[in-house]
Amino acid sequence: MKPRIPWRKRLLVRLLFTSVLIAVCSVAATAWLAVTTTTNALEEEQGQDLAADNRILAELSGYAADHADWTGVRATVRALAAKTGRRIALTTADRTLIADSAPHDTPLPPRPAAAVDPLHTDTYTESGAQLSGIDPRAVGPFRLTAAEREELDAIALKQKACFGQVGVETTVRHTPSGRPHVDLDDARDTPLELKVGCGNAYGRPTAETRDALDHPTATETRALAALTDLARPCLRARNLDLAGPLDLTYDTTGRNPVSGGFLVTKRGDEQKTDQFAKNCVTSARRAQLEPYVAPAAELFLGIGDQTTPRFDMSAANKARIVGAAGLVLAVTVAVTVVVAMRLVRPLRALTAAVRQPPELHVRAPVRTRDETGLLAEAFNDLTERRERLEEQRKAMVSDIAHELRSPLTNIRGWLEVTRDGLVDPDPALLASLHEESLVLQRIIDDLQDLAAADAGTLRVHREPVRAADLVDQVAAAYGVAADTAGVALLTDADGGAWLHADPVRMRQALGNLVSNAIRHTPADGTVTLAARRDGDDVVLTVTDTGQGIAAADLPHVFERFWRAEKSRSRRTGGSGLGLPIVRHLLAAHDGSAEARSEPGKGAEFTLRLPAAAAPADVS
């Protein structure tokens, strides 16, 4: 009777419930996200955007550093306002309007956002920050003339080409004064001699660049002299009695435009004196730059003091959200039903195939390439393997019955005729019966070994074994059989080859191969048993000069109860279990067994096992 599955445990119901739950959570999360995002957007739109404010301040500071007044700033203010979407207003310290992006008479915000003063605030050195100091863009009299810039640019391009010829990447950077500077992209890894050779400022300049890229131009020299004159009154007013002239230098990289070497006063307070001198130079720089920069101004940003309104969902918005949620739920349910039906259909077909009687070996139809299709293919593979195993089991039972029937029939027949008095139990008869019992015992032992191998209970007791000793023992054991068959049994063993193996099992494996080779080698033939070391392995080979094995039969030699010549009797042709036993014994030793043959040229069986080190007590 077909079992009844409760509704709550059916795959379709579970998928449907899960999809509805996910849809509800998705709709709720989407609604919450929409409300939160809209509120945040309104707050950001009506509040201050710090990144935009810093960008506006930096651009207006650059304008002030490059212009002597604010006359033409209105166009810049309107362009910044259009780009950032902010209201921008500039006033003097007494709130006199300089420029405003808002319509006329629009009230200013209650507080200024920042002060635009390039002589006291640096917005250029570090992006997004307001540092104390002179803006490097305020260069004033240090700005190079057009001729000087052209000359220095030509030299900078020569340096860049010099480095480019040796594979060093460089970048030509211009300072605010217009001076070019060659930066090495991998300055730390470039050899010093290469820097010197190309005239880079990191090393010794060449004659062409000594008075150009690395030293002030005439314009910069005049500006430095004027700055020195402006700084001297401040130094004298502070009673800094210098032992020598004030030594000001110009940094051609533009990072610290003016620096100085300040001498020590009579007080001996070096740090204090040096700082006082730096303050005098800074004050002198401001005085020197003041005619070249715009006056300090106050910057107003934003839209006033309005507060952000609370987000309130209207009835129309609520209706939209509810309608969208209902639509999402309906679509989710429909899609889930369709998908679930497609998933359940192959599972039902697979279940029906499983319920068929095992002896029918029914296959499941494969209609898809998804997980259920792969499951159906795996089921079909399992069915095919089960069918093959069943056929092998039946063939094995038949072969075992046939193998046991022959010796048992012989034993029974001779015993019956002896019991009836038709034959006397002489020594010849007893020897024949004993030989039949040995054949029967050999078949039973082989079957027992194979059963142990199949069950995983085949045990080996490993110990260090010399390959040459193993070869000699097997050759001695089968020497009489070889002489009886008229076959020469030869050995060729490497005395230094050792393996870690069970000597009894290895003699059994080699014995099976040698016995099989002797049976299939005609009189005056040769069977060679060899052992050698091959890298990390020991290779044992049994080679005969018999009729060989056909190419079509070679893949089957290690199968149970298989014989190349079906007409051979079990007594002369073996039980058909020797080679399968060899394969299992080698597998138990982590080794492998292979067979090679050419019809008419004999066969060669190779056993490959891991090599072992010779024991310490063996010289």
C-alpha positions as CSV (number, residue, x, y, z in Angstrom):
1,M,0.0,0.0,0.0
2,K,1.3,3.4,-0.9
3,P,2.2,5.4,2.2
4,R,0.3,8.6,2.8
5,I,2.6,11.6,3.4
6,P,1.2,14.3,5.7
7,W,0.5,17.7,4.1
8,R,2.9,19.5,6.4
9,K,5.8,17.2,5.3
10,R,5.2,17.3,1.6
11,L,7.9,19.0,-0.4
12,L,5.4,21.2,-2.3
13,V,3.9,22.6,1.0
14,R,7.4,23.2,2.5
15,L,8.5,25.1,-0.6
16,L,5.4,27.1,-0.7
17,F,5.6,28.0,3.0
18,T,9.2,29.0,2.7
19,S,8.6,31.1,-0.4
20,V,5.7,33.0,1.2
21,L,7.8,33.6,4.3
22,I,10.7,34.9,2.2
23,A,8.4,37.1,0.2
24,V,6.8,38.6,3.3
25,C,10.2,39.3,4.8
26,S,11.4,40.8,1.5
27,V,8.5,43.1,1.2
28,A,8.8,44.2,4.8
29,A,12.5,44.8,4.4
30,T,12.0,46.7,1.1
31,A,9.4,48.9,2.7
32,W,11.6,49.7,5.7
33,L,14.5,50.3,3.4
34,A,12.5,52.7,1.2
35,V,11.3,54.7,4.2
36,T,14.8,54.8,5.8
37,T,16.5,55.7,2.5
38,T,14.1,58.4,1.7
39,T,14.5,60.0,5.2
40,N,18.2,59.8,4.9
41,A,18.2,61.3,1.5
42,L,16.1,64.3,2.7
43,E,18.4,64.8,5.7
44,E,21.5,64.7,3.4
45,E,19.9,67.1,0.9
46,Q,19.0,69.7,3.6
47,G,22.0,69.2,5.8
48,Q,25.7,69.9,5.2
49,D,27.8,67.7,3.0
50,L,31.2,67.8,4.5
51,A,33.0,66.6,1.4
52,A,31.3,69.1,-0.8
53,D,32.0,71.9,1.7
54,N,35.7,71.1,1.9
55,R,35.9,71.0,-1.9
56,I,34.2,74.4,-2.1
57,L,36.5,75.9,0.5
58,A,39.6,74.5,-1.2
59,E,38.6,75.9,-4.6
60,L,37.8,79.4,-3.2
61,S,41.1,79.4,-1.2
62,G,42.9,78.6,-4.4
63,Y,41.2,81.5,-6.2
64,A,42.2,83.8,-3.3
65,A,45.8,82.6,-3.4
66,D,46.0,83.3,-7.2
67,H,44.2,86.6,-7.3
68,A,44.9,90.0,-5.7
69,D,41.1,90.7,-5.1
70,W,37.7,89.1,-5.4
71,T,36.6,91.0,-8.5
72,G,36.0,88.0,-10.8
73,V,34.9,85.4,-8.2
74,R,31.2,85.6,-9.0
75,A,31.6,83.2,-12.0
76,T,33.5,80.7,-9.9
77,V,30.9,80.9,-7.1
78,R,28.0,80.2,-9.6
79,A,29.9,77.3,-11.2
80,L,30.6,75.7,-7.8
81,A,27.0,76.2,-6.7
82,A,25.7,74.5,-9.9
83,K,28.2,71.6,-9.5
84,T,27.5,70.9,-5.8
85,G,23.8,72.0,-5.6
86,R,24.7,74.2,-2.6
87,R,24.1,77.9,-1.9
88,I,27.5,79.7,-1.7
89,A,28.0,83.2,-0.4
90,L,31.2,85.2,0.3
91,T,31.4,88.3,2.5
92,T,34.0,90.5,4.0
93,A,34.7,90.5,7.7
94,D,32.0,93.1,8.3
95,R,29.4,91.1,6.3
96,T,29.7,93.1,3.1
97,L,28.6,90.8,0.3
98,I,31.2,89.9,-2.2
99,A,29.4,87.2,-4.2
100,D,26.3,85.0,-3.7
101,S,24.8,82.2,-5.7
102,A,21.3,82.9,-4.3
103,P,19.0,85.6,-5.6
104,H,19.4,89.2,-4.4
105,D,18.3,90.0,-0.9
106,T,18.2,86.3,0.2
107,P,19.2,86.3,3.9
108,L,22.5,84.7,4.8
109,P,22.7,81.7,7.1
110,P,23.2,82.8,10.8
111,R,26.8,81.6,10.9
112,P,29.7,81.3,8.4
113,A,30.9,77.8,7.5
114,A,34.6,78.8,7.3
115,A,37.1,81.6,6.7
116,V,38.8,81.9,3.3
117,D,42.3,83.2,4.1
118,P,45.2,81.6,2.1
119,L,47.7,83.5,4.3
120,H,46.6,81.6,7.5
121,T,44.7,78.5,6.3
122,D,46.2,75.7,4.1
123,T,43.5,73.7,2.3
124,Y,45.9,72.4,-0.4
125,T,48.6,70.3,1.3
126,E,46.1,67.7,2.7
127,S,42.9,67.0,0.8
128,G,39.8,67.5,3.0
129,A,41.7,69.2,5.8
130,Q,42.3,72.7,7.0
131,L,45.8,73.2,8.2
132,S,47.3,76.2,9.9
133,G,49.8,78.0,7.7
134,I,50.2,79.6,4.3
135,D,48.5,78.0,1.4
136,P,51.3,76.7,-1.0
137,R,49.3,78.1,-3.9
138,A,50.0,81.6,-2.7
139,V,53.3,82.1,-4.5
140,G,53.2,85.9,-5.3
141,P,56.6,87.1,-6.5
142,F,57.9,83.6,-6.6
143,R,55.8,82.8,-9.7
144,L,58.1,82.0,-12.7
145,T,58.0,83.9,-15.9
146,A,56.8,82.3,-19.1
147,A,60.4,82.1,-20.4
148,E,61.6,80.4,-17.2
149,R,58.8,77.9,-17.2
150,E,59.5,77.0,-20.8
151,E,63.2,76.5,-20.1
152,L,62.7,74.4,-17.0
153,D,60.0,72.3,-18.8
154,A,62.5,71.4,-21.5
155,I,65.0,70.3,-19.0
156,A,62.4,68.2,-17.1
157,L,61.4,66.5,-20.3
158,K,65.0,65.6,-21.0
159,Q,65.3,64.1,-17.5
160,K,62.1,62.1,-18.0
161,A,63.4,60.8,-21.4
162,C,66.7,59.8,-19.7
163,F,65.0,57.7,-17.1
164,G,62.6,56.3,-19.7
165,Q,65.6,54.9,-21.7
166,V,66.6,52.7,-18.8
167,G,63.1,51.6,-17.9
168,V,62.4,53.9,-14.9
169,E,58.9,55.4,-14.9
170,T,58.8,59.1,-13.9
171,T,56.1,61.8,-13.6
172,V,56.6,65.5,-14.2
173,R,54.8,67.5,-11.5
174,H,54.4,71.3,-11.5
175,T,54.4,73.3,-8.3
176,P,52.0,76.2,-7.9
177,S,54.7,78.6,-8.9
178,G,55.0,76.8,-12.3
179,R,58.3,75.1,-11.6
180,P,58.5,71.5,-12.9
181,H,59.8,68.6,-10.8
182,V,60.6,65.1,-11.9
183,D,59.2,62.5,-9.5
184,L,60.5,58.9,-9.7
185,D,57.6,56.4,-9.4
186,D,60.0,53.9,-7.8
187,A,62.4,56.3,-6.1
188,R,63.4,53.9,-3.3
189,D,64.4,51.1,-5.7
190,T,66.3,53.2,-8.2
191,P,70.1,52.9,-7.9
192,L,71.9,56.1,-6.8
193,E,74.2,56.1,-9.8
194,L,71.2,56.1,-12.2
195,K,69.7,59.1,-10.3
196,V,73.0,61.0,-10.6
197,G,73.4,60.1,-14.2
198,C,70.1,61.5,-15.2
199,G,70.6,64.7,-13.1
200,N,67.8,63.9,-10.6
201,A,67.6,66.1,-7.5
202,Y,68.1,63.0,-5.3
203,G,71.7,62.7,-6.5
204,R,74.3,65.2,-7.8
205,P,72.9,67.3,-10.7
206,T,74.6,67.5,-14.1
207,A,76.0,70.7,-15.4
208,E,72.9,71.4,-17.4
209,T,70.5,71.2,-14.5
210,R,72.6,72.5,-11.6
211,D,71.3,76.1,-12.0
212,A,67.9,75.1,-13.2
213,L,65.8,72.3,-11.6
214,D,67.8,72.2,-8.4
215,H,68.4,76.0,-7.8
216,P,66.2,79.1,-7.7
217,T,65.7,81.1,-10.9
218,A,66.4,84.8,-11.2
219,T,62.8,85.5,-10.3
220,E,62.9,83.3,-7.2
221,T,66.3,84.7,-6.2
222,R,65.0,88.3,-6.2
223,A,61.9,87.1,-4.2
224,L,64.2,85.4,-1.7
225,A,66.3,88.6,-1.3
226,A,63.2,90.7,-0.8
227,L,62.0,88.2,1.8
228,T,65.3,88.4,3.6
229,D,65.1,92.2,3.8
230,L,61.5,92.0,5.2
231,A,62.5,89.5,7.9
232,R,65.5,91.4,9.3
233,P,63.6,94.2,11.1
234,C,61.6,91.5,13.0
235,L,64.8,89.7,14.0
236,R,66.4,92.9,15.3
237,A,63.3,93.8,17.2
238,R,63.4,90.5,19.0
239,N,67.1,91.1,19.9
240,L,68.3,88.2,17.9
241,D,71.9,89.2,17.4
242,L,72.9,87.0,14.5
243,A,76.5,85.9,14.1
244,G,76.1,85.9,10.3
245,P,73.7,86.6,7.5
246,L,70.2,85.1,7.4
247,D,70.3,82.1,5.1
248,L,67.0,81.4,3.4
249,T,66.7,78.6,0.8
250,Y,64.0,77.7,-1.7
251,D,62.6,74.2,-1.9
252,T,62.4,73.4,-5.6
253,T,60.0,70.5,-5.0
254,G,57.3,73.0,-3.8
255,R,56.5,71.0,-0.7
256,N,58.0,73.6,1.7
257,P,58.6,76.6,-0.5
258,V,60.8,78.7,1.9
259,S,63.0,77.4,4.7
260,G,66.0,78.9,6.5
261,G,69.2,78.2,8.4
262,F,69.0,80.3,11.5
263,L,72.1,81.0,13.6
264,V,72.3,80.9,17.4
265,T,72.2,84.1,19.5
266,K,74.3,84.9,22.6
267,R,71.6,83.4,24.8
268,G,72.5,79.9,23.7
269,D,68.9,79.0,23.6
270,E,69.0,77.3,20.2
271,Q,65.5,75.9,20.0
272,K,63.8,79.2,21.1
273,T,66.0,81.3,18.9
274,D,65.3,79.1,15.9
275,Q,61.5,79.2,16.5
276,F,61.6,83.0,16.9
277,A,63.5,83.3,13.6
278,K,61.0,81.0,11.8
279,N,58.1,83.1,13.1
280,C,59.8,86.2,11.7
281,V,60.2,84.6,8.3
282,T,56.6,83.5,8.3
283,S,55.4,87.0,9.2
284,A,57.7,88.4,6.4
285,R,56.2,85.9,3.9
286,R,52.7,87.0,4.8
287,A,53.7,90.6,4.3
288,Q,55.4,89.8,1.0
289,L,52.4,87.8,-0.3
290,E,49.7,90.2,0.9
291,P,49.6,92.3,-2.2
292,Y,49.2,89.2,-4.4
293,V,46.3,87.4,-2.6
294,A,42.7,88.4,-2.1
295,P,41.7,89.7,1.3
296,A,40.3,87.3,3.9
297,A,36.6,86.5,3.5
298,E,33.9,84.6,5.2
299,L,32.2,81.6,3.5
300,F,28.5,80.9,4.0
301,L,27.1,77.5,2.8
302,G,23.7,75.7,2.9
303,I,20.1,76.9,2.8
304,G,19.7,78.5,6.2
305,D,18.5,77.2,9.6
306,Q,15.5,75.0,8.3
307,T,15.1,71.7,10.0
308,T,14.5,68.3,8.3
309,P,10.8,67.5,8.1
310,R,9.6,64.1,9.4
311,F,8.9,61.6,6.7
312,D,5.2,60.9,6.7
313,M,3.7,58.2,4.5
314,S,0.6,59.4,2.6
315,A,-2.5,57.3,1.9
316,A,-1.4,57.0,-1.8
317,N,2.0,55.8,-0.8
318,K,0.5,53.2,1.6
319,A,-1.8,52.0,-1.2
320,R,1.2,51.6,-3.5
321,I,3.2,49.6,-1.0
322,V,0.2,47.4,-0.2
323,G,-0.5,46.8,-3.9
324,A,3.2,46.1,-4.6
325,A,3.4,43.7,-1.6
326,G,0.2,41.8,-2.8
327,L,1.6,41.6,-6.4
328,V,5.0,40.2,-5.1
329,L,3.2,37.6,-3.0
330,A,1.0,36.5,-5.9
331,V,3.9,36.2,-8.3
332,T,5.9,34.4,-5.6
333,V,3.2,31.8,-5.0
334,A,2.6,31.2,-8.7
335,V,6.3,30.8,-9.5
336,T,6.8,28.5,-6.4
337,V,3.9,26.2,-7.5
338,V,5.3,25.9,-11.0
339,V,8.8,25.3,-9.8
340,A,7.7,22.9,-7.1
341,M,5.7,20.8,-9.6
342,R,8.7,20.6,-11.9
343,L,10.8,19.5,-9.0
344,V,8.3,16.9,-7.7
345,R,7.6,15.3,-11.1
346,P,11.0,13.6,-11.5
347,L,11.1,12.7,-7.8
348,R,7.8,10.8,-8.2
349,A,9.1,9.0,-11.3
350,L,12.2,8.0,-9.3
351,T,10.1,6.8,-6.4
352,A,8.0,4.7,-8.8
353,A,11.2,3.1,-10.2
354,V,12.5,2.3,-6.7
355,R,9.3,0.5,-5.7
356,Q,9.6,-2.0,-8.6
357,P,10.8,-5.5,-7.9
358,P,14.6,-5.6,-7.7
359,E,14.9,-8.4,-10.3
360,L,13.3,-6.2,-12.9
361,H,16.2,-3.6,-12.7
362,V,13.9,-0.7,-13.7
363,R,15.6,2.5,-14.8
364,A,14.3,6.0,-13.9
365,P,13.6,8.5,-16.7
366,V,16.1,11.4,-16.8
367,R,14.2,14.5,-18.0
368,T,16.3,17.3,-16.5
369,R,19.9,18.2,-15.9
370,D,19.4,19.7,-12.4
371,E,19.9,17.9,-9.0
372,T,16.9,15.6,-9.6
373,G,18.3,14.6,-13.0
374,L,21.6,13.9,-11.5
375,L,19.9,11.8,-8.8
376,A,18.1,9.8,-11.5
377,E,21.3,9.2,-13.3
378,A,23.0,8.0,-10.1
379,F,20.0,5.7,-9.5
380,N,20.3,4.3,-13.0
381,D,24.1,3.8,-12.5
382,L,23.4,2.0,-9.2
383,T,20.8,-0.2,-11.0
384,E,23.3,-1.1,-13.7
385,R,26.0,-2.0,-11.2
386,R,23.5,-4.1,-9.2
387,E,22.5,-5.9,-12.4
388,R,26.2,-6.6,-13.3
389,L,26.9,-7.8,-9.8
390,E,23.9,-10.1,-9.9
391,E,25.1,-11.5,-13.2
392,Q,28.6,-12.0,-11.8
393,R,27.2,-13.6,-8.7
394,K,25.2,-16.1,-10.8
395,A,28.3,-16.8,-13.0
396,M,30.5,-17.2,-9.9
397,V,28.1,-19.7,-8.3
398,S,27.9,-21.6,-11.5
399,D,31.7,-21.6,-11.8
400,I,32.2,-22.7,-8.2
401,A,29.7,-25.5,-8.7
402,H,31.5,-26.6,-11.8
403,E,35.0,-26.4,-10.2
404,L,33.9,-28.5,-7.2
405,R,31.9,-30.9,-9.2
406,S,34.8,-32.4,-11.2
407,P,37.0,-33.5,-8.3
408,L,34.0,-34.6,-6.2
409,T,32.6,-36.6,-9.1
410,N,36.0,-38.4,-9.5
411,I,36.3,-39.1,-5.8
412,R,32.7,-40.4,-5.6
413,G,33.1,-42.6,-8.6
414,W,36.3,-44.3,-7.5
415,L,34.9,-44.8,-4.0
416,E,31.7,-46.4,-5.3
417,V,33.5,-48.8,-7.6
418,T,35.9,-49.7,-4.8
419,R,32.9,-50.3,-2.4
420,D,31.3,-52.5,-5.0
421,G,34.5,-54.6,-5.2
422,L,35.1,-53.7,-8.9
423,V,38.4,-52.1,-8.2
424,D,41.0,-52.9,-5.5
425,P,42.1,-50.0,-3.3
426,D,45.7,-50.3,-4.5
427,P,48.3,-47.5,-4.0
428,A,47.8,-46.1,-7.5
429,L,44.0,-45.6,-6.8
430,L,44.7,-44.0,-3.4
431,A,47.2,-41.7,-5.0
432,S,44.7,-40.6,-7.6
433,L,42.0,-40.0,-5.0
434,H,44.6,-38.0,-3.0
435,E,45.4,-35.9,-6.0
436,E,41.7,-35.2,-6.5
437,S,41.4,-34.1,-2.9
438,L,44.4,-31.8,-3.3
439,V,42.7,-30.2,-6.3
440,L,39.5,-29.7,-4.2
441,Q,41.5,-28.3,-1.3
442,R,43.3,-25.9,-3.6
443,I,40.1,-24.6,-5.0
444,I,38.6,-24.1,-1.5
445,D,41.8,-22.3,-0.3
446,D,41.7,-20.0,-3.3
447,L,38.0,-19.2,-2.7
448,Q,38.7,-18.6,1.0
449,D,41.5,-16.1,0.1
450,L,39.2,-14.3,-2.4
451,A,36.4,-14.1,0.2
452,A,38.8,-12.6,2.7
453,A,40.0,-10.1,0.2
454,D,36.4,-9.1,-0.7
455,A,35.5,-8.8,3.0
456,G,38.6,-6.7,3.7
457,T,39.9,-9.2,6.2
458,L,42.9,-10.4,4.2
459,R,45.8,-9.8,6.7
460,V,49.5,-9.5,5.8
461,H,52.3,-9.6,8.3
462,R,55.0,-7.4,6.9
463,E,58.7,-7.6,7.6
464,P,61.9,-6.7,5.8
465,V,62.4,-9.2,2.9
466,R,65.3,-9.5,0.5
467,A,64.0,-9.7,-3.0
468,A,66.8,-12.1,-4.0
469,D,65.9,-14.5,-1.2
470,L,62.2,-14.5,-2.2
471,V,63.1,-15.3,-5.8
472,D,65.4,-18.2,-4.8
473,Q,62.8,-19.7,-2.4
474,V,60.1,-19.7,-5.1
475,A,62.5,-21.1,-7.7
476,A,63.5,-23.9,-5.4
477,A,59.8,-24.7,-4.6
478,Y,58.9,-25.0,-8.3
479,G,62.1,-26.5,-9.6
480,V,60.8,-30.1,-9.6
481,A,57.6,-29.0,-11.5
482,A,59.7,-27.2,-14.0
483,D,62.0,-30.2,-14.6
484,T,59.0,-32.5,-14.9
485,A,57.6,-30.2,-17.6
486,G,60.9,-29.9,-19.3
487,V,61.0,-26.1,-18.7
488,A,64.2,-24.3,-17.6
489,L,63.5,-22.1,-14.6
490,L,66.0,-19.2,-14.4
491,T,66.5,-16.4,-11.8
492,D,68.0,-12.9,-12.0
493,A,67.8,-11.0,-8.8
494,D,69.3,-7.7,-7.5
495,G,70.9,-8.6,-4.1
496,G,70.5,-5.0,-2.8
497,A,66.7,-4.8,-3.4
498,W,64.6,-5.0,-0.2
499,L,60.8,-4.8,0.4
500,H,58.6,-4.6,3.4
501,A,56.2,-7.5,2.8
502,D,54.6,-10.7,4.1
503,P,57.1,-13.4,2.9
504,V,54.4,-16.1,2.9
505,R,51.9,-14.1,0.9
506,M,54.6,-12.9,-1.5
507,R,55.8,-16.5,-2.1
508,Q,52.1,-17.4,-2.7
509,A,51.7,-14.6,-5.3
510,L,55.0,-15.4,-7.1
511,G,54.2,-19.1,-6.9
512,N,50.9,-18.6,-8.7
513,L,52.6,-16.7,-11.5
514,V,55.5,-19.3,-11.8
515,S,53.0,-22.2,-11.7
516,N,50.9,-20.5,-14.4
517,A,53.9,-19.8,-16.5
518,I,55.2,-23.4,-16.3
519,R,51.8,-24.8,-17.4
520,H,51.7,-22.5,-20.4
521,T,55.3,-23.0,-21.6
522,P,56.1,-25.9,-23.9
523,A,59.0,-28.3,-23.3
524,D,62.4,-26.8,-23.8
525,G,61.0,-23.4,-23.0
526,T,62.2,-21.0,-20.4
527,V,60.6,-19.3,-17.4
528,T,62.6,-16.4,-15.9
529,L,62.0,-15.1,-12.3
530,A,63.7,-11.6,-11.8
531,A,63.8,-8.9,-9.2
532,R,65.3,-5.4,-9.4
533,R,65.2,-2.0,-7.8
534,D,63.4,0.8,-9.8
535,G,63.5,4.1,-7.9
536,D,61.3,3.9,-4.9
537,D,59.9,0.5,-6.0
538,V,60.9,-3.1,-6.2
539,V,59.9,-4.8,-9.5
540,L,59.3,-8.6,-9.6
541,T,58.8,-10.1,-13.0
542,V,57.9,-13.6,-14.3
543,T,58.5,-14.1,-18.0
544,D,57.9,-17.2,-20.1
545,T,58.4,-18.3,-23.7
546,G,55.0,-19.8,-24.1
547,Q,52.3,-19.2,-26.7
548,G,51.4,-15.8,-25.1
549,I,48.0,-14.2,-24.6
550,A,45.8,-12.6,-27.3
551,A,45.3,-8.9,-27.1
552,A,41.6,-9.3,-26.7
553,D,42.1,-11.7,-23.8
554,L,44.8,-9.6,-22.0
555,P,42.4,-7.3,-20.1
556,H,40.6,-10.3,-18.6
557,V,43.5,-12.3,-17.2
558,F,43.0,-11.1,-13.6
559,E,39.2,-11.9,-13.6
560,R,37.9,-14.8,-11.6
561,F,37.4,-18.2,-13.4
562,W,38.7,-16.8,-16.6
563,R,40.9,-18.9,-18.9
564,A,42.1,-18.1,-22.4
565,E,41.6,-21.7,-23.5
566,K,38.1,-22.8,-22.5
567,S,38.9,-26.4,-23.5
568,R,41.5,-26.8,-20.8
569,S,40.6,-29.0,-17.8
570,R,40.8,-27.5,-14.4
571,R,43.6,-29.9,-13.5
572,T,45.9,-28.8,-16.3
573,G,44.6,-25.2,-16.8
574,G,44.2,-24.2,-13.1
575,S,41.2,-23.1,-11.2
576,G,41.0,-19.6,-12.8
577,L,41.5,-18.0,-9.3
578,G,45.3,-17.8,-9.1
579,L,45.7,-14.4,-10.9
580,P,42.8,-12.7,-9.1
581,I,44.5,-13.8,-5.8
582,V,47.8,-12.3,-7.0
583,R,46.0,-9.0,-7.7
584,H,44.4,-8.9,-4.2
585,L,47.7,-9.8,-2.5
586,L,49.5,-7.0,-4.3
587,A,46.7,-4.6,-3.4
588,A,47.1,-5.6,0.3
589,H,50.8,-4.7,0.0
590,D,50.1,-1.3,-1.6
591,G,51.4,-2.6,-4.9
592,S,50.1,-3.4,-8.4
593,A,50.1,-6.3,-10.9
594,E,50.3,-6.0,-14.6
595,A,50.4,-8.4,-17.6
596,R,52.0,-7.9,-21.0
597,S,52.1,-10.4,-23.9
598,E,52.4,-10.8,-27.6
599,P,50.9,-14.0,-29.2
600,G,53.7,-16.4,-30.0
601,K,56.3,-14.6,-27.9
602,G,55.3,-15.5,-24.4
603,A,54.0,-13.4,-21.5
604,E,55.4,-11.2,-18.8
605,F,53.7,-10.6,-15.4
606,T,55.1,-7.6,-13.4
607,L,54.6,-7.1,-9.7
608,R,55.5,-3.6,-8.4
609,L,55.8,-2.9,-4.6
610,P,57.2,-0.1,-2.5
611,A,60.9,-0.6,-1.7
612,A,62.3,-0.7,1.9
613,A,65.6,0.1,3.4
614,A,67.9,-2.8,4.3
615,P,67.9,-3.7,8.1
616,A,70.6,-2.1,10.1
617,D,72.1,-5.5,11.0
618,V,72.6,-6.4,7.3
619,S,76.0,-5.5,5.9
